[in-house]
Amino acid sequence: MSSAACSRGGDGARQQAGRWPLERVLFALAGSMTLLSAALAELVSPWFLVLTAFVGANQWLYVLFGACPASLVLRGVFSLRSVLYPRQEAS
């Protein structure tokens, strides 16, 4: 990670009292679901790889439009705020 990325992602990226920003939670959720689907595909059925494709599609939705189903739920339920798309928070 570059020093510029570290400086942007340091204390300035934290919301209130150590709360993670929306992007960090989405990244952790996507990584966890990808690992889970890979394990389930190996142990149970290869059809669990469809879950991996679904996670990837949602990541692209967030990149292209600034929102995906998981981000909408996390914003609504946990009141997480985006660091990358702050203007969308007003609407």
SULBELLIN-V693076 format. One record per pair of residues at least 24 apart in sequence whose ideal C-beta (glycine too) atoms are under 7 Angstrom apart, sorted by the first residue. I is the first residue (numbers start at 1). J is the second residue. If there is no record, write none. Layout:
i = <I:I>
j = <J:J>
//
This chain:
i = <13:15:21:21:21:21:22:22:22:22:22:22:23:23:23:25:25:26:26:26:29:30:30>
j = <83:81:80:81:82:83:71:74:75:80:81:82:82:83:84:74:80:62:70:71:70:55:59>
//
